[in-house]
Amino acid sequence: MQIHESCYQNCCICCTVRGDLIRIIGNLMRRRDKFDHLVIETTGLADPAPVIQTFFVDEDIQSQLNLDAVVTVVDAKHVERHWDSDEVQEQIAFADVILLNKTDLVTAEVLDALEQKIRGMNSMVKIYRTQHSELDMDAVLGVRAFDLDRALEIDPEFLNEDAHEHDESVYSTALVEDKPLDEEKLNTWMTTLLETKGPDIFRMKGILNIDGMNERFVFQGVHMIFDGRPDRPWQTDESRRSELVFIGRNLDEMELKKGFQSCLA
């Protein structure tokens, strides 16, 4: 495997993001035949959201690249002292894959407790325990976390209300509804929700049973930007139920449930 590394100095990717990132990627795409994957490494303090959103809003980038996954390294030895910081919570909340690193420096009990806290914040993340961040590349490349066809690979246990943990200000919550949804009511609710709570909704994904639609509707989003489309037809042997998962900060689960139920046909 050949690795070509480009370092762009004085460009804080979380601050200048879209314009500079689009320009940088455009330059790299001129050498498209030279690489298979593009890895964007930000600082540990960077907000992943603007980088992720770039792949949703720019048509040229969408036509040339597929956003694969957000990978975060968590320092098992020192993360506890920074746990309440916005930066740590956002990095964990946005992650699709977490390397729980420096596992040789803490006990198994500490690792188990950390994993439990991480899953309380982000129920959908894959966690790998590592030393020196050593991991097979297949675990971090080709994840397809943003592929809508895999948008609903949700742990069934998480859909059980008893499995939810809300000890942190950032956490995951799931909404499930067996009755079909009214498309107009759903659009109204989602628009209002994203306008008022968008900054606090880090990630969301779901599958929806829309009244009168024979296909599943799948979607995912980051803050106020989301992507969705009709998927395959519902199968005769599967339950036509809607499932929504939110990862965010200061979310009122009862309010979300009430709003979701107001969308019933």
C-alpha positions in Angstrom: 0.0 0.0 0.0 1.3 3.4 -1.0 0.4 6.4 1.2 0.5 9.9 -0.1 0.2 12.5 2.6 -0.7 16.2 2.0 -0.3 18.6 4.9 -2.1 21.9 4.6 -0.7 24.3 7.2 -2.6 27.2 8.8 -5.9 25.7 7.7 -8.0 24.8 10.7 -10.3 22.5 9.0 -13.1 23.0 11.6 -13.1 26.8 11.1 -12.5 27.6 7.5 -14.0 24.3 6.4 -16.2 24.2 3.4 -14.5 26.5 0.9 -11.0 25.4 1.7 -11.9 21.8 2.1 -13.7 21.7 -1.2 -10.7 23.4 -2.9 -8.3 21.0 -1.4 -10.3 18.0 -2.3 -10.7 19.4 -5.8 -6.9 19.6 -6.2 -6.5 16.0 -4.9 -9.1 14.7 -7.3 -6.9 15.7 -10.2 -4.7 12.8 -9.0 -7.7 10.5 -8.5 -5.9 7.6 -10.2 -3.2 7.8 -7.5 -5.2 6.8 -4.5 -8.2 4.6 -3.4 -9.1 6.4 -0.1 -8.9 9.9 1.1 -8.3 10.2 4.9 -8.9 13.6 6.5 -7.2 14.0 9.9 -8.3 16.8 12.1 -7.0 18.0 15.4 -8.4 16.5 18.6 -10.3 19.7 19.2 -11.9 19.9 15.8 -15.7 19.7 15.4 -16.4 16.9 12.9 -19.7 18.3 11.8 -18.6 20.9 9.2 -16.3 18.2 7.5 -19.2 15.7 7.4 -21.6 18.3 6.1 -19.3 19.2 3.2 -19.9 15.7 1.7 -23.7 16.3 1.9 -24.0 19.8 0.5 -21.4 20.0 -2.4 -22.7 18.3 -5.5 -19.2 18.0 -7.1 -17.8 16.2 -4.1 -20.9 14.0 -3.9 -20.4 12.9 -7.5 -16.8 11.9 -6.9 -16.5 10.7 -3.4 -18.5 8.8 -0.8 -18.1 9.7 2.9 -17.2 6.4 4.5 -16.9 6.9 8.3 -15.8 9.1 11.1 -13.1 7.4 13.2 -12.2 8.7 16.7 -9.3 7.7 18.9 -10.1 7.7 22.6 -7.2 7.8 25.1 -8.3 5.2 27.7 -5.7 6.4 30.2 -6.6 10.2 30.2 -10.1 10.6 28.7 -11.8 10.7 32.1 -10.2 14.0 33.1 -11.6 15.6 29.9 -14.9 13.7 29.8 -17.2 16.7 30.4 -15.6 18.9 27.7 -17.7 19.6 24.6 -14.8 18.5 22.4 -14.7 15.0 23.8 -18.4 14.5 23.8 -18.8 15.8 20.2 -15.9 13.6 19.0 -17.6 10.5 20.5 -21.1 11.5 19.4 -20.1 11.8 15.7 -17.9 8.7 15.6 -18.8 5.6 13.6 -15.7 3.8 14.8 -13.8 4.3 18.0 -10.3 3.1 18.8 -10.2 2.8 22.6 -6.5 3.2 22.8 -3.8 2.7 25.4 -5.7 -0.3 26.8 -2.4 -1.6 28.3 -2.3 1.3 30.7 -5.7 0.7 32.4 -7.5 -2.2 34.0 -10.2 -4.3 32.3 -12.7 -2.8 34.7 -11.9 0.7 33.6 -12.2 -0.3 29.9 -15.6 -1.9 30.5 -16.8 1.2 32.3 -15.5 3.4 29.5 -17.2 1.3 26.8 -20.5 1.5 28.7 -20.2 5.3 28.9 -19.4 5.6 25.3 -22.3 3.5 24.2 -24.6 5.6 26.4 -23.6 8.6 24.3 -23.4 6.8 20.9 -25.3 3.5 20.6 -24.3 2.9 17.0 -20.5 3.2 17.3 -18.2 0.2 16.7 -15.5 0.1 19.5 -12.1 -1.6 19.1 -9.7 -1.9 22.0 -6.2 -1.1 20.8 -2.6 -0.5 21.8 -0.6 2.1 19.9 -3.8 2.5 17.7 -2.8 -0.7 15.9 -5.8 -2.1 14.0 -6.5 -3.9 10.7 -7.3 -1.3 8.0 -10.5 -3.1 7.1 -11.9 -1.9 10.4 -11.6 1.7 9.5 -11.8 1.7 5.7 -14.9 0.4 3.8 -17.1 0.9 6.8 -19.9 2.5 4.7 -21.4 4.2 7.7 -23.0 6.9 5.6 -24.4 4.5 3.0 -28.2 4.8 3.2 -28.5 1.1 2.5 -26.9 0.6 5.9 -28.5 3.5 7.7 -30.5 1.2 9.8 -28.0 -1.2 11.2 -29.2 -0.5 14.7 -28.6 -2.8 17.6 -32.0 -4.3 18.3 -31.2 -4.1 22.0 -31.0 -0.3 21.8 -34.6 -0.1 20.6 -35.6 -1.5 24.0 -36.4 1.5 26.2 -34.7 -0.3 29.2 -31.4 -0.2 27.4 -31.2 3.6 27.2 -28.7 5.4 29.5 -29.0 9.1 29.9 -26.3 9.9 32.4 -24.5 12.2 30.0 -25.5 15.5 28.5 -24.9 13.8 25.1 -26.7 10.6 24.6 -28.5 8.4 22.1 -32.3 7.9 22.0 -34.5 5.8 19.8 -38.1 6.3 18.7 -40.2 3.4 17.4 -43.7 3.5 16.0 -45.7 0.7 14.5 -48.4 2.8 12.8 -47.8 4.5 9.5 -46.8 8.2 9.4 -48.4 11.1 7.5 -45.9 12.6 5.1 -47.1 16.2 5.5 -47.2 16.0 9.3 -43.7 14.4 9.3 -42.2 17.1 7.1 -43.7 19.8 9.3 -42.4 18.2 12.5 -38.9 17.5 11.1 -38.6 21.1 9.8 -39.6 22.6 13.1 -37.4 20.2 15.0 -34.3 20.9 12.9 -34.9 24.7 13.0 -35.1 24.7 16.8 -32.9 21.8 17.9 -30.6 21.3 14.9 -27.4 22.5 16.6 -28.1 20.0 19.4 -28.8 17.0 17.1 -25.3 15.7 16.1 -26.4 12.6 14.2 -29.8 11.1 13.2 -30.8 8.1 11.1 -33.9 6.1 10.6 -36.3 4.1 8.5 -39.8 5.3 8.1 -43.1 3.8 7.2 -45.0 6.5 5.2 -48.7 6.1 4.7 -49.5 5.2 1.1 -45.8 4.4 0.3 -44.9 0.8 -0.5 -41.2 1.5 -0.1 -39.3 2.1 3.1 -38.0 5.6 3.5 -34.4 5.8 4.9 -32.5 8.9 5.9 -29.7 10.2 8.0 -28.5 13.7 8.9 -26.0 15.8 10.7 -27.3 18.9 12.5 -29.7 20.6 10.1 -28.6 18.8 6.9 -29.9 15.4 6.0 -30.2 13.0 3.1 -33.0 10.6 2.5 -34.8 8.6 -0.2 -37.3 5.8 -0.8 -35.6 2.4 -0.3 -36.6 -1.1 -1.3 -40.2 -2.2 -1.0 -41.3 -3.5 2.3 -41.1 -7.3 2.5 -44.2 -9.3 3.3 -42.6 -10.9 6.3 -41.2 -7.8 7.9 -42.8 -5.4 10.3 -43.7 -2.0 8.8 -42.5 0.0 11.7 -40.7 3.3 11.8 -37.4 3.6 13.8 -35.6 6.9 14.5 -32.3 7.3 16.3 -31.0 10.6 17.5 -27.5 11.3 19.0 -27.4 14.8 20.5 -27.1 17.1 23.5 -29.9 18.2 25.8 -32.6 16.4 23.9 -36.0 16.0 25.5 -36.9 12.3 24.9 -40.5 12.7 25.9 -40.9 15.8 23.7 -39.4 13.9 20.8 -41.7 11.0 21.3 -44.7 13.3 21.5 -43.7 15.0 18.3 -43.1 11.7 16.5 -46.5 10.4 17.6 -48.1 13.6 16.2 -47.0 12.5 12.8 -49.2 9.4 12.7 -51.6 9.1 9.8 
